[in-house]
Each structure stands twice: as structure tokens, then as C-alpha cells.
Amino acid sequence: MITTRRIATALSLIGAAFILYIGINYLIAPESIATGFGLPEWPTGDAAAFMNLKGVRDTVCGILLLALLALGQRFALGVVMVVVALIPIGDMTTVLAYDGSTAAAFGIHGFTALLVGITGLLLIRESVASAPTPA
């Protein structure tokens, strides 16, 4: 039986795996993944260290999501996911502000923000619905 809990768990795992994949790729092979971000140009030379920063940020986010899920902290995971949805919104607005790809801005970053936010809301809703009512 498909339940909100199973959907939220699956979306959480998929989201964590996806952001871990992105983060690790930015750390080990940024040149192969960076072009898909949507910006018209990437930093070169010493400025290319910013791709490493993105890799660290994304990897830590993935680990955080998995840790909260593994610890059964579903409400906290929901709150974190709603807040973390601001990261792809920031990425989307950055791509748009720097004349990057509109398709990547909305199709990658906007869609990611929507999925992460919905997953967070599902987790919060599930936790609130299953909370015991005070006597």
C-alpha cells in the first residue's frame, strides 16, 4: 500500500542520493558536471575553487538528510528540507541574474526546489498527523 510516509521516505532517499551524487562529482570531476548548472561561464584558475565549495555544500546536505532519516527524525527532516529548498531557489536566481540558461534555472533548480519543498511539507504533515493528541 502506498502511503504518504512511503512517498516521503522515497522522495527523501532519492533527494539525498541525487544531491550526494552532484556534490561528489563537483569534488572529483567538476569539469564534467559544472556545465549542467546553467551559468554561461565557469570560474577558471584559482577561482575554480568555488566548484569545490559547491561540492562540499551539496555533499554535506546529502549526508544531513540521510542522518536525519536514519535517526527517525522525520519532523526535523521535513523542516530541514523546507529550509534547504532555499538553496536551489538561490541557485535559480543566480543563474537568471548572470544571464545563464533560463531552461536550467527553472527546469533544474526551480524543479529541485519544488520537489525538496514538497517532500519537506509531506514529512511535516505526516509527523503532525501522527502526533498524539493532548488529553
C-alpha positions as CSV (number, residue, x, y, z in Angstrom):
1,M,0.0,0.0,0.0
2,I,1.4,3.4,-1.0
3,T,1.2,5.8,1.9
4,T,2.3,9.4,2.5
5,R,5.1,8.0,4.7
6,R,6.4,5.8,2.0
7,I,6.3,8.5,-0.6
8,A,8.0,11.0,1.7
9,T,10.7,8.4,2.5
10,A,11.3,7.5,-1.1
11,L,11.5,11.2,-2.1
12,S,13.9,11.9,0.8
13,L,16.2,9.0,-0.2
14,I,16.1,10.0,-3.9
15,G,16.8,13.6,-3.0
16,A,19.7,12.7,-0.7
17,A,21.2,10.3,-3.3
18,F,20.9,12.9,-6.0
19,I,22.5,15.7,-4.1
20,L,25.3,13.4,-2.9
21,Y,25.9,12.4,-6.5
22,I,26.1,16.0,-7.5
23,G,28.3,17.0,-4.6
24,I,30.7,14.2,-5.0
25,N,31.0,14.9,-8.7
26,Y,31.8,18.5,-8.1
27,L,34.6,17.3,-5.8
28,I,36.1,14.7,-8.0
29,A,35.3,15.8,-11.6
30,P,33.8,19.3,-11.6
31,E,34.6,19.8,-15.3
32,S,32.2,17.0,-16.2
33,I,29.3,18.3,-14.2
34,A,29.6,22.0,-14.0
35,T,28.3,22.8,-17.4
36,G,24.9,21.5,-16.4
37,F,24.5,24.1,-13.7
38,G,23.2,26.7,-16.2
39,L,25.8,29.5,-15.9
40,P,27.3,30.9,-19.1
41,E,30.8,30.8,-17.8
42,W,32.7,29.0,-15.1
43,P,35.5,30.3,-13.0
44,T,39.0,29.4,-14.0
45,G,42.3,29.3,-12.3
46,D,42.2,29.9,-8.6
47,A,38.5,31.0,-8.8
48,A,37.7,27.4,-9.8
49,A,37.9,26.6,-6.1
50,F,34.2,27.7,-5.9
51,M,33.2,24.4,-7.6
52,N,34.9,22.6,-4.7
53,L,32.8,24.7,-2.3
54,K,29.6,23.7,-4.1
55,G,30.7,20.0,-3.9
56,V,31.3,20.3,-0.2
57,R,27.9,22.1,0.3
58,D,26.0,19.5,-1.7
59,T,27.7,16.5,-0.1
60,V,27.1,17.8,3.4
61,C,23.4,18.4,2.6
62,G,23.0,14.9,1.4
63,I,24.7,13.4,4.5
64,L,22.4,15.6,6.7
65,L,19.3,14.4,5.0
66,L,20.4,10.7,5.4
67,A,21.4,11.2,9.0
68,L,18.0,12.7,10.0
69,L,16.2,10.0,8.1
70,A,18.3,7.2,9.7
71,L,17.7,8.6,13.1
72,G,14.0,8.7,12.6
73,Q,13.8,12.5,12.9
74,R,11.1,12.8,10.3
75,F,9.7,16.2,11.5
76,A,13.2,17.7,11.8
77,L,14.0,16.3,8.3
78,G,10.8,18.0,7.0
79,V,11.8,21.3,8.4
80,V,15.3,21.0,7.1
81,M,14.1,20.1,3.7
82,V,11.8,23.1,3.5
83,V,14.7,25.3,4.5
84,V,17.2,23.6,2.2
85,A,14.8,24.2,-0.7
86,L,16.1,27.8,-0.5
87,I,19.4,26.6,-1.9
88,P,18.1,25.7,-5.3
89,I,16.0,28.8,-5.3
90,G,19.2,30.8,-4.7
91,D,20.9,28.8,-7.5
92,M,18.0,29.5,-9.8
93,T,18.0,33.3,-9.2
94,T,21.8,33.3,-9.6
95,V,21.6,31.6,-12.9
96,L,19.0,34.1,-14.1
97,A,20.8,37.1,-12.7
98,Y,24.0,36.2,-14.6
99,D,22.3,35.6,-17.9
100,G,22.5,31.8,-17.6
101,S,20.2,29.3,-19.1
102,T,16.6,30.0,-18.3
103,A,15.7,26.3,-19.0
104,A,18.4,25.2,-16.5
105,A,17.3,27.8,-14.0
106,F,13.7,26.7,-13.9
107,G,14.0,23.1,-15.2
108,I,16.8,22.1,-12.9
109,H,17.0,24.5,-9.9
110,G,13.3,25.5,-9.8
111,F,12.1,22.0,-10.1
112,T,14.5,20.8,-7.5
113,A,13.3,23.5,-5.1
114,L,9.7,22.4,-5.7
115,L,10.4,18.7,-5.1
116,V,12.5,19.3,-2.0
117,G,9.9,21.7,-0.6
118,I,7.0,19.3,-1.3
119,T,9.0,16.4,0.3
120,G,9.6,18.6,3.4
121,L,5.9,19.5,3.7
122,L,4.9,15.8,3.3
123,L,7.3,14.9,6.2
124,I,5.9,17.7,8.4
125,R,2.3,16.8,7.6
126,E,3.0,13.2,8.3
127,S,4.6,14.0,11.7
128,V,1.8,16.4,12.7
129,A,-0.9,13.9,11.7
130,S,0.6,11.1,13.6
131,A,1.3,13.1,16.8
132,P,-0.7,12.1,19.8
133,T,-3.5,14.5,20.7
134,P,-3.2,16.0,24.2
135,A,-5.7,14.7,26.8
